[in-house]
Each structure stands twice: as C-alpha cells, then as structure tokens.
Amino acid sequence: MIITRTPLRVSFAGGGTDLPSYYRAHGGGSVVSAAIDRYIYVLVNEKFDQDIRVSYSRAAEYVSSVDDIKHPAVREALRRTGISGKVEIVTISDIPAEGTGIGSSSSFAVGILNALWAFQGQLKGPAELAEAACELEIEGLKETIGKQDQYAAAFGGLHQYEFRPDDSVGVHALPLSREERERFERHFGLYYTGVTRSAGKVLVEQDRRTGENLRALERMRALSGETREAILGRDFSRVGTLLDEGWELKKGLANGITNPVLDEMYAKAKGAGALGGKVTGAGGGGFLLVAAPPEKSLQVQHALSGHRYLPVHISTEGSRIVFVGR
C-alpha cells in the first residue's frame, strides 16, 4: 500500500501567462505561487484479484480493464505508468475537489502519478512529477490549462515559476525564515464564495483571446517579478496592492471571471481595510484570496462573515509519500 499527500495552491501574480498560447509565442510567462496546507491524498493498494477498483468523491468504479474506467485522469495515469490491473485506488481531498480554484485537478494528477510509480518501486523527483502531470493533463486529456498548478503541487513551498518558450520551466525558491513565513501568512486569508465552477469555458475563451489580451498579460507577467521582489524585500503589504492591480487586469481576460457575488465580496473586503485580492484559479467562483494588514484581519473576517474562512499556511513540502506498507 502506498499513500501520497499532495498540496493544493494559491497564486499571487502572473496567472494566465502559464498558458502555452502565451508563453511559447510571447517571450515566456512567470507566476508566483505557494502550496498550502490543504491536501489531496491518493491511496494505492494491491488488489487480491485482477480487477481495478477506483473510489473518489462522486462514485466507485469496479472494472476489469483500464479502458473501462470513466475517471479520465485515473485512466490516463494508469496508462502512462503501465499498470493494467490488480490495483485499488482511493482518493480523499481536504477541500471539495472540483471548482474551487486552488489547483485540485493538477494536485490529483501529480499525486496519483507519484503513488502509481511508487507502487512499482519507482521514485520520481518534483520536476519529473510536474512535467509528467502537465503531459497527462495538457497532451493526454487535451485540457486548456496552464502549467503552474502541477509545479506548485510537486515542489511545494513559495516559488516563482518561469515558463520559457521552449517549454522548459525555471523554478526559483523565494526563501523566508519560519518567522518571516508566518508573518507573510498573516497577511492573507481565503474565503469560500459558495460558488463552484468549471474552469474549462473560462480558460478556453482566455486562450482564444491571447492576442487581444497581450498588453494585460505582459503587465501580469511583470507583476510576477514585482511580487517576487516585494516578498524578498519582506514588503508583504506591497504584495496585497499588486494583487489588487492583477485582479483588475484578470477580470478583463474573459467573460465569467467575476460576477456580482464576487464583486460584492471584494468590495466588502476592501471596505474593511483589505489591500487587494483575487479569485483563485480561472475565476467565476471557488475561493477569494484577500490580502490585508494583520491588524485589519478581524475586520475583514467580520465583513465576510457569511463566507467560510481559511487561513493561508504555506506547505513547505510538495507531493510526498507519507505511507508505505502491506
């Protein structure tokens, strides 16, 4: 039996520039993001018979062939790792696994690949896991998505990721001491909007509009560098104001990124002293990431009291094997 634990993530700047349609043709992309201490667990166990059992939030599947599995990511992961049967797979998520905008699908892809390879005695490093998950989702499943989520899930911690035109990825750690990391975390909170959505339609439109959004995307890429410098300079309030600028740009990339519920939440947060924020993921729902001076945190929580609050704590580890047994 193998159990992997893979973190979810929040991004602070540059989201959208990790789409291949942008970074391949326009000089590369750049994203600053952090893994958080909310996880997806994947359990893989040897089955007594030759069949395959897959259990996840919506259903349990019992099949005799990989090709019969309905869950597309599980089916593709088994194909890519060469496992054809005699296996049971169970997944558990700390947060609803769909439509929350904190990278759950890519964390799952990283976590299941890690588990299935470990099940066969193969240990993969974070770069290999991240790239394999990108290939699984972008090439195998034909998803219109970027590459930041897979890298955040595999590497963990707080990083700037550089997406180069040749498809290579630069991974740059943003080191903070434990005390500094805790001070950074106190500037941020996640508020559940109560709305789940599929990122697919938003990202397809955003991908199609890359040409007309070039000026906004170039500024969003620059905001990634400015956010990196603010973090390294320990100017954590500055990160909040940069989030505010990035959110204004992001809203114009495609229809459906914001809506009246999100606009009202954001206005309430700003009215209570927040410096900035953004909707996580592609937009339209999920979580609202809010940046505020620590002394204003309680006022913001009160203003958004109708929405579940999650503190932001950075997970310093990426996808890892937490249990090996028989």
N, C-alpha and C positions, 0 to 999 in steps of 0.2 A: 504494500500500500504506500502511495505517495500523496502528500498533501502540499500544495503550493499556496502561498499568500502573495497577492499582487496588489499594489496600492492603486487607488484612484488618484485624480489630479485636479488642480486648478491652474489656469494660465493667467498671467498678469499682463502680457503685452505680445503683440505680433501674431495673434491667432488669425488664420486666413492666409498668411504668407507661407504656410507649410503645405499648401496645396500644390501638387506638381504643375498645374497650369500656370502658376505664378513663379515658383522658384526656378523652374527649368528655363523659362524664357526671359526672365527679368532680373537676372543677377543674383538670385538666391533669396531665401527667406530667413527669418530669425524670430524665435519665440522664447520668452522667459516663462517658465512654469515650475510648479512644485508638486511632488507627490504628497498626498495627505494620508493621515492615519485612519482611513476607511478603506476596506479591502474586499477583494473577491478571492474566495477560496475554491480551489479545484482539488477534488479527491479522485484518485485513480486507483482502482483495486483489481487484482486478478480475479476473474470470474471462474467458477467451477466448470461451467460448460463453455461451448464455443461461441455463444451469442454475445451481443453487445447490449448493455443497459445504460441509458443516459437519463439523468434526473436533473431537472432545472426548474425555474420558478413557475413556468406555465404547464409543464407536462412531464411525464416519464415515458420514455420510449424503450421498447423491447424489440430488437431487430436481429436478423441473422447476417446482415450484410451492411457494410459501411454505406453503400449506395442508397440504402433504405432509410437512413437517418434524415429526419426532417430539419433538425437544427443545423443551419448551413455552416456555422463556424466549427462546430464539433465535427461534422462530416469532413470539412476541408482539413482540419488539424489531423485527424486520423489518417487521411490520405497522405499528407505531407510527412508524417512521422512513420509511415509504413506499418501501422497497426491495423490488422484486418478483423480481429475478433478476440474473444475470451477476455473482455475487459468491461468494467463498470466505472462510469464517470458520474460524479455528483458535484454540483456547483452551488455555492452559497455566497450571497452578497450582503455586505453591511448596509447597503443603500439600494433602493429599487434599481434593478439592473438596466432599465431602459428609460430613455427620455429625460435623464436628469442633467446631462451636460457635463459630467465630470469624468468622462473617458471610459465608461464601463465596458463598452464593446471591445475596445482595444486592450484594456486591462485583462479582460477574459481571454482574448487571443494570445496575449503574452503568457498568461498563467497556465492555459491548457497546453500550449506548446512546451513550456517548461516542465509540466507534470508528465506529459506523454514521453518526452525524451528521457527524463529521469527514470521513468518506469522501465525503460530499456537500458538503463545504466549509462546514459549519456548526459553529461553536464554541460550546459551552454552558458557562455558569458552574456552580459547585458546587451552588448552591441549586436551579437548574433541573434539573440531573442527578439530584440526590437526590429531588426531588419526582416526576420522571418515572419513576424506578425504583420508588418507592413505588406509583405508579399502576399500573405494569406488574405488580408482584407482588400487590398487595392487591386492586386492582379487575380487572385483566386476567386474572390467574391464580387469583384467589379464594383466595389463601393467608391463613391465620390467623397473621399475623405483625405485629410492631411496625414502627416507623419509624426506630429508632436506627441500624441497620446501614447503611442507604442513606446516611444523613447522614455517618456516620463515614467511609465509603468515599469519598464525594465531597469532603469537606472536609479529611480527614487531620488530623494533629496531635492535641492533647489538648483536649477541649471538654466543656462542659456543654450538653446539648440540652434545650430546654424545649418540650414538646408541648402546645399550647394547645387548649382545647375547640373552637375554630373551625377546627382543622386547620392553623393556621399554626405555624411552628416558629421558636423563638429559638435562635440559635447563639452561644454565649458562649465565647470562647477562654480557656484557662487558661494564661497566658504564663509560661514558665520560660526562664531563660537556658540556654545549651548546657550549662554546668557543672551547673546545677540539674537539668536534664532527665536528664543522665547519672546524677546521684545518685539521682533518683527511680527510674530504670530499675533500678538495682542492688538495689532492694527487692523486685523481682518476678521470678518465673520461671514458665514454662509447662511442664507435664508431661503427656505424652500418655498417656491412660488405656488405650489399645489397644482401646477400645470406640467404634464409630461407631453413630450412631442417627439416626432421623428426628425432627426437632423437631415435626413436624406433630401427632402424637397428644398430646404433652405440652401444646403451645400451645392446641390445641382445648379440652382439659379446663380449662386455666388460664383461658382466655377465658370458658368457661361458668361458672366458679366466681368470677367477678369480684365478685359481690355478697357472697358469704360470705368472701372474702379482703380485704374493704375495709380493715380495720384494719391488716393486714400490708402492704398496698400503700401505704397512707398513710405508714406508717413507712419503707418502702423509698424513697418519694419524698423524705421528709425526709432520709434518709441520703445522697441525692444532693447536697443542699445542704451537709450537714456534710462530705462528701468534698471538695466544691469548696473549702470554707473551709480544710480541712486542707492541700490542695495549695497554695493561695495563701499559706498561712501556713508553707509548707515543712515541715510536720509529717508527713513521709511514713510514719512508723511508725503514726501515727493512722489513715491510710488502711487499713492492714492490719487494725486492730481493727474498723474499720467494715465491712470486707469480711466478717469473721467473723460479725458481727451480721446482715448482709444474707444470708449463706448460710443461717443458721438460719431466717430468715424464708422464704427462697426454697423451702426443702425442703418447706414445708407448702402451697405453692400448688397442687400437682397430684401425682398418682401418677407414679412413674417418674423424678422429678428426680434422685434419688440411688439408690444400690444398694450392696450390700456391698463391691464393688471400690472405689467412690469413697469410701465411709466409711472403709475401711482406709487408703487413700492419705492422706486428710485427717488421720486420727489419727496416722499416721506423721510427717507434716509438722509437726503441732503438737507432737508429742513431741520433735522435733529442734530446736524453737525458733521455728517459724513463728508469726506473729501472727494470721494468718487466711488466707482464700482463698475460692474458689468454683469451681464447674464452669462453664466458659464456655457461653454460649448458653442454650438452653432446659433443658439438663440431660440426665442419663442416660448421658453419655459425652463423647467429644471430649477437650478439654484441661482440666486442673486448673490454675487460676491460683493461685499461692501467694505470699503476702507474708511477708517475713522480714527482720529486720535484716541488713544486708550481712555482718556478722561471723558470722551463722548460715547464710549461703547454702550453704557447702560441706557443713555437717552435714545440711541439708535435702536437697541433691542426693544425698548418700550414702544417706539414709533411703529415698529414692525412686529408687535406682539402677537398678531394674528397668524404669523408665519413661523414655522419651526426653525429654531436657530441651531446652528452647528459651529462651534469654534473651529478655527483653522489651526491644525497642528501638522507640521511637516513630518512625513515619514522619511527617515534618513536612508532607508533600505528600499531597493527595488524588489522585483519579483524574486522570491526565495523559496526554497524547500524547507518547510517547517516540521515535516514528519516523514520518517521512513520506517516502515515496519512490516510485519507479516500478519 
